Amino acid sequence: GLALGTAPALAALGLLLRGLATTRLAALGGVAALAAGLFTAGSGLRLGDWLPEIGSPAAAAARASIGADGVQRLTVWATDRGFRPGVAVATAGRPVEIVFRTSGDRGCTRAVAVDGRDVVLPVTGARTVRLPARPEGRLRYACGMGMYVGFIEFERPLTSTSSR
């Protein structure tokens, strides 16, 4: 529908600019359009977790704190622009509690699909989701519409070994 609706206007604009544009300007416009398209497609694929993140997202991610009871705790803010932090790091092999916090959130991030469960968050407040110990790997959670995603990277526990 979008393609059929915009094609006549884009064709008319192309015909109008055809006489005005030089070959260098047209080539520059083509390169810019191609770059914008590749960036948009790559962003969508990363958002859907089909492409890896550029750089190391886990290095800049929030790290879970471990309570006296041995349970890891993460706080994730559900906002109208997604989840903050977008990536968090926890230790594999330990249970984790994710505290989803909201402040006047009336968007789709009020519903979160995490670990096969649908969780409805309050407009303002917090809801805790407890997960059992998980193996190494990545846990993906998403808003109710699937537009916004967040990740928890479960890393191997650090072990202290002495080589004396």
C-alpha positions in Angstrom: 0.0 0.0 0.0 2.8 2.4 0.9 4.7 1.7 -2.3 1.6 2.1 -4.5 0.5 5.2 -2.7 3.9 7.0 -2.9 5.1 5.8 -6.3 3.2 8.4 -8.4 4.5 11.3 -6.2 8.1 10.0 -6.3 7.9 9.4 -10.0 6.7 13.0 -10.6 9.4 14.3 -8.3 12.0 12.3 -10.2 10.8 13.7 -13.6 10.8 17.2 -12.2 14.3 17.0 -10.8 15.6 15.1 -13.8 16.4 18.2 -15.7 17.8 20.0 -12.7 20.2 17.4 -11.4 23.7 17.0 -12.6 25.1 13.5 -12.9 27.3 14.0 -9.8 24.4 15.2 -7.7 22.3 12.2 -8.9 25.2 9.8 -8.0 25.6 11.4 -4.6 21.9 11.2 -4.0 21.9 7.5 -5.0 24.8 6.7 -2.7 23.1 8.6 0.2 19.8 6.7 -0.4 21.6 3.4 -0.5 23.5 4.1 2.7 20.3 5.2 4.5 18.6 2.0 3.3 21.4 -0.3 4.5 21.5 1.5 7.9 17.7 1.1 8.3 17.7 -2.5 7.3 20.7 -3.3 9.6 19.0 -1.5 12.5 15.8 -3.5 12.0 17.7 -6.8 11.8 19.7 -6.0 15.0 16.4 -5.0 16.8 15.0 -8.3 15.9 18.2 -10.0 17.2 19.0 -11.4 13.7 22.3 -9.5 13.6 24.8 -9.1 16.4 25.3 -5.7 18.0 28.1 -3.6 16.7 30.9 -3.5 19.3 30.5 -5.2 22.7 27.1 -4.3 24.2 27.9 -6.4 27.3 30.9 -4.3 28.1 28.7 -1.1 28.4 25.8 -3.0 30.0 24.5 -2.8 33.5 25.6 -5.6 35.8 23.3 -7.5 38.2 24.0 -7.1 41.9 24.0 -10.2 44.1 22.1 -10.1 47.3 23.0 -11.8 50.6 20.5 -14.6 49.6 22.6 -15.3 46.4 19.8 -14.0 44.1 20.9 -11.5 41.4 18.9 -8.4 41.0 18.5 -6.2 38.0 16.5 -3.0 37.6 15.1 -2.3 34.2 13.1 0.9 33.4 10.2 0.4 30.9 9.8 3.8 29.2 7.9 5.0 26.2 11.2 4.7 24.2 12.1 1.2 25.2 13.9 -0.6 28.1 16.8 1.0 30.0 19.3 -0.4 30.1 18.8 -2.2 26.9 21.4 -4.9 27.8 22.2 -6.2 31.3 24.7 -8.8 32.4 24.1 -11.5 35.0 26.0 -14.6 36.1 24.9 -17.9 34.7 23.9 -20.6 37.2 22.2 -18.2 39.7 18.6 -17.1 40.0 17.8 -13.6 38.9 15.1 -11.1 39.8 14.3 -8.4 37.2 12.5 -5.4 38.7 10.7 -3.7 35.9 10.0 -0.1 36.9 7.7 2.4 35.3 6.8 6.1 35.7 3.7 7.2 34.0 4.2 4.6 31.2 1.0 4.1 29.1 2.8 2.6 26.0 3.4 -0.9 24.8 6.3 -1.4 27.2 3.7 -1.9 30.0 3.4 -5.5 28.7 6.6 -7.5 28.7 7.1 -11.0 27.3 10.0 -12.5 29.2 11.0 -16.2 29.4 7.7 -17.4 28.0 5.6 -15.3 30.3 3.5 -12.2 29.7 3.9 -9.6 32.5 1.7 -6.5 32.7 3.4 -3.6 34.5 1.7 -0.8 36.4 1.4 2.7 34.9 3.7 3.8 37.7 5.5 1.4 40.0 7.4 -1.8 39.8 6.8 -5.5 39.1 9.4 -8.2 39.9 9.9 -11.2 37.7 11.9 -14.0 39.2 13.8 -16.4 36.9 15.5 -19.6 37.9 19.2 -20.2 37.3 20.0 -20.0 33.6 22.9 -21.4 31.5 25.3 -19.1 29.6 23.6 -17.3 26.8 21.3 -14.4 26.0 17.7 -13.9 27.2 15.6 -11.7 25.1 12.5 -9.9 26.3 10.2 -7.6 24.4 7.3 -5.3 24.8 3.8 -6.5 24.1 4.0 -5.3 20.4 7.5 -6.6 19.9 8.8 -3.1 19.0 11.2 -2.7 21.9 13.5 -5.4 23.1 16.0 -5.8 25.9 18.6 -8.5 26.7 20.2 -10.1 29.6 23.6 -11.7 28.9 24.2 -14.6 31.2 28.0 -15.0 31.5 30.1 -17.8 32.9 30.7 -17.4 36.7 34.2 -16.2 37.6 36.2 -18.9 39.3 39.2 -18.3 41.3 42.0 -20.7 40.6 45.5 -20.5 42.0 48.4 -21.8 40.1 50.9 -22.2 42.9 
